[in-house]
Amino acid sequence: MIQLIVGEKGKGKTKYLLDKVNSEIKKVNGSIVYLDKTSKHMYELNNRVRLIVAPDYLVDSSEAFVGFVSGIISQDHDLEQMYFDSFLKIACLENSDITPVVNRLEALSEKFHVDFILSVSLNESDLAEELKSRIIVSL
């Protein structure tokens, strides 16, 4: 399952994402991974959530990003959820259509039963129609 948290930069998407991940960690039996562009939010995350700073791993294209996510999934068979803060930045999708990457993530989600929650710095009106049904919060 893919869920989107959308809104312009500075509208509170990260706070919502952090609150969601910290409440979900109490409910899941498996593990949760949180991908971000910096380690700035390290102390705001529950210590059971694994923080990965994506730029540290030289991800430089959307294809590399999907491969990176696949590698994380392959190493943790108990993985239940992945949270992506600053999705456009960490997935190298700034000024690009996010639909193909979201569709590839959806295929990974279905195959490996991992839920993805994405924080996207776009207005709801800027998203493709097929993605709008995945929005859980529009700020």
N, C-alpha and C positions, 0 to 999 in steps of 0.2 A: 504494500500500500504506500502510496505517495501522498503526503499532505504538504500544502503550501501555506506559508505565512507571508503575506505580501503587503507592500506599502513602501512609500518613499523612505529614503535614508533619514534616520533620526526620528522615526515615528514610534519606536518602542518594540520592534520585532525581536531584538536580541533579548530584552527583558522577558518577553512572552516565551521565547524559546528556552531560556534558562529556567523559568518557573515550570514549564512543561516537563523538561528533562528531569528536574529535581523531584517532581511529584511522581513521574513514571518509574523512577528507579526503585521506589518503594513497592511497586506492583509487579514488576517483571521478575521472572526466575532466572533469565539469562543475563547477558551483558549488554551494555549500551556504549556506543562510541559517539563522541562529539567532535566534529571537524570544524576548525576555525582558522582564520588567517593569522592570528597571534595567540599568545598564551595569556592575554590580558584578563580573561574571565576564569582563569584556573581556580581561583579561590572562591568563586561563586558557584562552582559545580560540586555536587556531592562527590566524595572521594571514591565512590564505586563507579563513577562515570570515567571512561578513558578519554582524555583529551588528546587529540592529534592536531598539530599545527601543520596544515597541508603544505604551505610554501617551503617548509624545511625539507621536504622530500622532492623538490625540483619538479613539481607538477607544472607543466608549461603549455598544456593544450587540453581541450575537453576530452579527447580520446585518452590521453594519459590519465586524466582524472577518473574516468570510468574504469580504467585498468587498475588504478590505485585503490579504488573502492572495492573492486573485485578481489584484489589481493588481501585487503583487510577481512573481507568476508571469508576467504579461503583459510585464513589463519585462526578463525574463532567460530567453531561450530555451535556455540551457545549464543551467538550474537542475535539479538531480537530487534534492536532499533539503532538507527544512525541519524544523528542530527547534524545538519549542515548550516552553520552560521555564515553569513556573507557568501551565499551560494554562487552568485555571479562571479565573484572574485576568485574563490578557491577552485571553481570548475572552469576558469578561463573563458567565461561566457559574457563578459561585459560587451555591450553593443552587439550581441548575437541572439539568435532565436534559441530559446532554451528547450523547445519542444523535443528535438531529437535526443538530447541527453536525458530529459525526464522520461521519455519512452524507454530508453535503454536501462535506466534505473528501475523502472516499473518491471521490466523483464527480469532483472536480478532479484527484485523484491518477490516476485511470484515464484521464481525457481528456488530461492534459498530462504524464503519466509522471513525476510528482514523488512521492517518498516522504515521508510525514509521520511524525515520531516525537514523541509527546506525553508530557510529564511531568504526571501527573494526581494531585492530592492527595486521593485517595479509596482506600479499601480495595477489594480485589477483590470482596468480598461486596456492596459498595454499587453496583457497576456493573450495568447491564442485561445480561441473559444474552447478547444478540446481540453485545455488545462484548468479552466475556471471551475469545473466540478470538484477539483482537488483542493480548492482553497478552504482552509479551516478558519483563518482570520485575515481580514483585510483592514489595514490600519491607514 
